Amino acid sequence: MKVIKAEQIHDAVVDLVLKAARYLPEDVKTAIRVARNTETSDSAKEILGQLLENADLAKESGLPLCQDTGLGVFYVEIGDEVQIEGNITEIINNAMIDGYQKGLLRKSSCHPLTRKNTMDNSPAVIHFTHVAGDKLTIKHMAKGGGSENMSRCTMLTPAQGWEGIKEFVVRRMAEAGPNPCPPTIVGVGIGGTFDLAPSLAKEALFRPLSAENPDPELAAMEKELLDEINQLGIGPMGLGGKTTCLGVKIAMHPCHIASLPLAVNVQCHSSRIKEVTL
Amino acid sequence: MPTYNMTAPLKDEDVAKLHVGDVVKLSGTIYTARDAAHKRLCDMLDNNEKLPFELKGAVIYYVGPSPAPEGRPIGSAGPTTSYRMDTYAPRLHSLGVKASVGKGKRSPEVRKALQEHTGVYFGATGGAGALLSQCITAAKVIAFDDLGPEAIRELTVENFPLLVVNDSHGGEQYAKPNFEF
C-alpha cells in the first residue's frame, strides 16, 4: 500500500484552487487566439481580444480571471493500493476553504432557500471513483453559476436517438444565447441513468480542448455538434459572429433499454480546471 | 460606432440619446446589487423604509466582486447574468433607476420598462473581471454587509467601457440565433 499524508493532499488541493482561478489553460487561450484571427465581426474580435488581455492581466496581478470563482467541484480517482492518512472528504473540503481564503477568491456558496452565504465556499462538491493502482488523481473545476444555470438534463426515448440528442443540445445553446458567456465549451453526457448523465457531462469538460476524443465515433459527433452550435451565429457575448462555442466534449455510458438520458453542462470561456496526480 | 463619455448618476437626456450598439465610457458613482440585495431592496420598499442609496438617476451594476487584494480597491469585478434581476428591475426603473449593467438577455417586461421610464441596459464583457476591475477606482460597502459578495457597494468608476444592449427606444443588440423555435 502506498501511504499518502493528509498534508500532502491539502497542499496539492490548495495549489489546484489557486492556479485554476488565475491561469486560463493554454489550449483555451490558443483556441481564443485562433477564433479571433478567423472572426470577421468587429465586436467578436474586440471581445476575444479583451478575454486574452484579461487572462494576461490575471496571470500578472494574481486577481482571479472572473469574479465568479465558482463552487469547488472535484473528481477524485483513488487507486486501490492507496492508503490515505485521514478522511479524504474532510481534507479536500478544508483545503478548498483554505485555497479560497488564501487566493482572495469569492465565496459563492449559500443555503438554497434562505440564500444565507456559508462565507467559506464550503461544502466542496466531490465525486469519488475507485480505480486500480497506486495513484490518487484529483481533478478540480471552479464552476461558475452563470454557465451552470444554462445546463439541462432530459430523458429522451430510445427512438429519438442521435437526431434527438442533436436537437436538444443545439436548441439548449440557442436558448442560452448570450447568458453563459459565449464562446462556451459544451459538455454532453449520453446514457447511464438520470443521475449519471450530468456527471458524465461535467467530467467530460476536463478533457483539454486540444485532445480529440479517442473514440472516432464520438469525435465525429463532437465535431458535428460544434459546427451546428457555431452556425447559430450567437458569437462572443451574444453579439454575433462565428465563435459561439470553442469545443464540445461527449462522454457516453451504457443505459437501460427503455432509456436515453442526456445532459448538457455548459462551461463559459473561462474554463477553470486543473488536476494533480499523487 | 458612436462613443459617448457620460457621468453617473445619469439624466433622462443622457439615456434618450443612446441607441443599441453605442459605446459608453462611464465615470462617476454607481452601485452594485445582485440577487439577494435586489430582494432586500424591494422588501424595504414594501415596508416604506429608506433605501441605502438614491434611486433617482442611479446606475446599478450586477456584480459580486471577489475580495480586494491589498493596495487595490476591489478584486475581479465583471458582470453577472442579468435575467435573475428581471423580477425586480421594472419596479426600480419606475422609481428612477436609469441603467443597469450586466450580461445576457432581459425579459420583455424589463425592455418595456426601459421604454416607459427612459432607461438603458448596458452589457459589459462577462468573465473579464480582472480587466474591468481596472476601471474601478474606489469601492465601499454601504449596505447588507452580511451578504458578503452580494452586499451593496458604492463604486467610483472611470471610463468603464459599456455597450448599449437595450435602449429606451425598444432596440436590442443581441444576435438572433439561427434556429427554428
Interface residues (C-beta under 8 A of the other chain):
Chain A: S43 I47 Q50 L51 E53 N54 L57 A58 S61 G62 L63 P64 L65 C66 Q67 D68 T69 L104 L105 R106 K107 S108 R115 N117 M119 G145 G146 N149 V170 R171 A174 G177 P178 N179 P180 C181 Q231 L232 G233 I234 G235 M237 G238 L239 G240 G241 C268 H269 S270
Chain B: D35 A36 K39 V63 G64 P65 S66 P67 A68 P69 R72 G75 S76 A77 G78 T80 T81 Y83 K103 G104 K105 G123 T125 G126 G127 A128 G129 A130 L131 S133 Q134 L147 G148 P149 E150 L163 Q173 Y174 A175 P177 N178 F179 F181
